[in-house]
Amino acid sequence: MYGFGTMIEKLKADPKTIVLTEGKDARILEAASRLLASNFLKPILLGNPEEIAGAAEEAGYNIRGAEIINPEDYDKFDEMVEVFCEVRKNKGMTEEKARPILRQANYFGTMLVKMGLADCLLGGATYSTADTVRPALQVIKTKPGNSVVSSCFILVRPSATGDNEVIAMSDCAININPTEDELVEICGETVQCARAFGIDPKVAFLSFSTKGSAHDPSVTKMQNATKKAQGRYPDVPIDGELQFDAAVSPRVARQKTPDSNVAGHANTFIFPDVNAGNLGYKIAQRMGNFEAYGPILLGLNAPINDLSRGCNALEVYSMAIITASLA
Ligand SMILES: CC(C)(COP(=O)(O)OP(=O)(O)OC[C@H]1O[C@@H](n2cnc3c(N)ncnc32)[C@H](O)[C@@H]1OP(=O)(O)O)[C@@H](O)C(=O)NCCC(=O)NCCS
């Protein structure tokens, strides 16, 4: 995996600004104070400046020099309302409706990115995934050529020798029950994301069935998605449908699907739905000693990422660096 050192070096050469929507959360303040002590990523904290300063003082974090913007009192608010109404005009957005929406930090922060006043955004320390992601879907939108926004987790199992195990898993957070074609798109985006983290992707389309061992519409979906993905990305090793053991264990792979060029060695996993994906990455994280970075949103026009509400300050700091690296 490209270490954080590589990402930081890249950012030092081209520093970015990142909006942190939950400005007075202690974990955000700790991460912001760490970022401020460096010179590669400038945090913009959203909220009431006095409350943020008070919370930082109480928690003992130095946030001197941080840019703090209060959505309740912002000099470009009228311009923001105008841009938002334009973006949402086919949804019947009016100035009257827009004003209270844009006073909310999740929408306000997303609009700072939309207006080019910040490079990227990280939220979700207190907002739910849906409340962090929805403004991005509505305002930043899916990039040209894509039909959905999806997400990827990068999982890293540190090794004492420094040869960390790094894998990618998608979509564990956004699309509840993706179609065959959406899975193909998710595969393409995940391959790019995996490469950005130094993975040489070998993609397994996962199922509870290996190569027709079981029958169900959910199995057929993964079989068809595999074929379509193989056709669309001929240079990437892709196979499916595979059970997880066949995907990662050379012994099981030899038994169940000996001719596969992926089985036994997969490092990039496409799950059939968000239930499987969300449970899968959390099992790896909680019981398999993997560190989980994500969800990293894929297919958006600008990097906006979501934190888990259970995150700690180190995770905020790491996700801020990952998010900015993708800007
Ligand atoms: C992503 C999610 C929040 C969208 O939900 P929602 O806001 O209720 O969705 P809606 O259908 O009202 O769509 C809102 C907008 O987003 C767009 N949208 C929804 N899902 C999208 C997707 N996957 N990709 C791109 N755009 C999407 C819609 O087209 C709509 O745009 P519009 O308002 O311009 O027409 C929803 O799919 C979700 O809750 N996913 C699971 C999140 C979760 O809880 N994960 C587990 C924890 S990590």
The ligand as an SDF file (V2000), in Angstrom:
LIG
                    3D

 48 50  0  0  0  0  0  0  0  0999 V2000
  -27.1270    6.6240   -0.4120 C   0  0  0  0  0  0  0  0  0  0  0  0
  -28.4870    6.8120    0.2020 C   0  0  0  0  0  0  0  0  0  0  0  0
  -28.2930    7.6240    1.4370 C   0  0  0  0  0  0  0  0  0  0  0  0
  -29.4190    7.5940   -0.7090 C   0  0  0  0  0  0  0  0  0  0  0  0
  -30.6450    7.6020   -0.0430 O   0  0  0  0  0  0  0  0  0  0  0  0
  -31.7920    8.6770   -0.2630 P   0  0  0  0  0  0  0  0  0  0  0  0
  -31.2590   10.0380   -0.0510 O   0  0  0  0  0  0  0  0  0  0  0  0
  -32.9430    8.2570    0.5380 O   0  0  0  0  0  0  0  0  0  0  0  0
  -32.0520    8.4170   -1.7810 O   0  0  0  0  0  0  0  0  0  0  0  0
  -33.0360    9.0980   -2.7350 P   0  0  0  0  0  0  0  0  0  0  0  0
  -33.5770    7.9900   -3.5560 O   0  0  0  0  0  0  0  0  0  0  0  0
  -33.9960   10.0250   -2.0320 O   0  0  0  0  0  0  0  0  0  0  0  0
  -32.0620    9.9580   -3.6270 O   0  0  0  0  0  0  0  0  0  0  0  0
  -31.5290   11.2280   -3.2890 C   0  0  0  0  0  0  0  0  0  0  0  0
  -30.7110   11.6740   -4.4690 C   0  0  0  0  0  0  0  0  0  0  0  0
  -29.5240   10.8840   -4.5560 O   0  0  0  0  0  0  0  0  0  0  0  0
  -29.4660   10.2070   -5.8230 C   0  0  0  0  0  0  0  0  0  0  0  0
  -28.9300    8.8740   -5.5370 N   0  0  0  0  0  0  0  0  0  0  0  0
  -29.3970    7.9650   -4.6610 C   0  0  0  0  0  0  0  0  0  0  0  0
  -28.5780    6.9050   -4.6110 N   0  0  0  0  0  0  0  0  0  0  0  0
  -27.5840    7.1540   -5.4890 C   0  0  0  0  0  0  0  0  0  0  0  0
  -26.4200    6.4390   -5.8930 C   0  0  0  0  0  0  0  0  0  0  0  0
  -26.0800    5.2630   -5.3900 N   0  0  0  0  0  0  0  0  0  0  0  0
  -25.6000    7.0070   -6.8010 N   0  0  0  0  0  0  0  0  0  0  0  0
  -25.8850    8.2180   -7.3370 C   0  0  0  0  0  0  0  0  0  0  0  0
  -26.9680    8.9540   -6.9930 N   0  0  0  0  0  0  0  0  0  0  0  0
  -27.8060    8.4120   -6.0870 C   0  0  0  0  0  0  0  0  0  0  0  0
  -30.8780   10.1800   -6.3340 C   0  0  0  0  0  0  0  0  0  0  0  0
  -30.8890   10.0850   -7.7220 O   0  0  0  0  0  0  0  0  0  0  0  0
  -31.4090   11.4750   -5.8100 C   0  0  0  0  0  0  0  0  0  0  0  0
  -30.9420   12.5210   -6.6250 O   0  0  0  0  0  0  0  0  0  0  0  0
  -31.9290   13.7490   -6.9860 P   0  0  0  0  0  0  0  0  0  0  0  0
  -32.4750   14.2620   -5.6760 O   0  0  0  0  0  0  0  0  0  0  0  0
  -31.0320   14.7370   -7.6780 O   0  0  0  0  0  0  0  0  0  0  0  0
  -32.9910   13.1600   -7.8480 O   0  0  0  0  0  0  0  0  0  0  0  0
  -29.1440    5.4180    0.4530 C   0  0  0  0  0  0  0  0  0  0  0  0
  -28.9320    4.5880   -0.6510 O   0  0  0  0  0  0  0  0  0  0  0  0
  -28.6980    4.7430    1.6940 C   0  0  0  0  0  0  0  0  0  0  0  0
  -29.1960    5.0460    2.7750 O   0  0  0  0  0  0  0  0  0  0  0  0
  -27.7190    3.7850    1.5840 N   0  0  0  0  0  0  0  0  0  0  0  0
  -27.2320    3.0540    2.6960 C   0  0  0  0  0  0  0  0  0  0  0  0
  -26.4070    3.9160    3.5990 C   0  0  0  0  0  0  0  0  0  0  0  0
  -26.0960    3.2060    4.8590 C   0  0  0  0  0  0  0  0  0  0  0  0
  -26.8250    3.3120    5.8160 O   0  0  0  0  0  0  0  0  0  0  0  0
  -24.9790    2.4590    4.8600 N   0  0  0  0  0  0  0  0  0  0  0  0
  -24.5770    1.6370    5.9450 C   0  0  0  0  0  0  0  0  0  0  0  0
  -23.6360    2.2640    6.8940 C   0  0  0  0  0  0  0  0  0  0  0  0
  -22.0120    2.5830    6.2710 S   0  0  0  0  0  0  0  0  0  0  0  0
  1  2  1  0
  2  3  1  0
  2  4  1  0
  2 36  1  0
  4  5  1  0
  5  6  1  0
  6  7  2  0
  6  8  1  0
  6  9  1  0
  9 10  1  0
 10 11  2  0
 10 12  1  0
 10 13  1  0
 13 14  1  0
 14 15  1  0
 15 16  1  0
 15 30  1  0
 16 17  1  0
 17 18  1  0
 17 28  1  0
 18 19  1  0
 18 27  1  0
 19 20  2  0
 20 21  1  0
 21 22  1  0
 21 27  2  0
 22 23  1  0
 22 24  2  0
 24 25  1  0
 25 26  2  0
 26 27  1  0
 28 29  1  0
 28 30  1  0
 30 31  1  0
 31 32  1  0
 32 33  2  0
 32 34  1  0
 32 35  1  0
 36 37  1  0
 36 38  1  0
 38 39  2  0
 38 40  1  0
 40 41  1  0
 41 42  1  0
 42 43  1  0
 43 44  2  0
 43 45  1  0
 45 46  1  0
 46 47  1  0
 47 48  1  0
M  END
$$$$
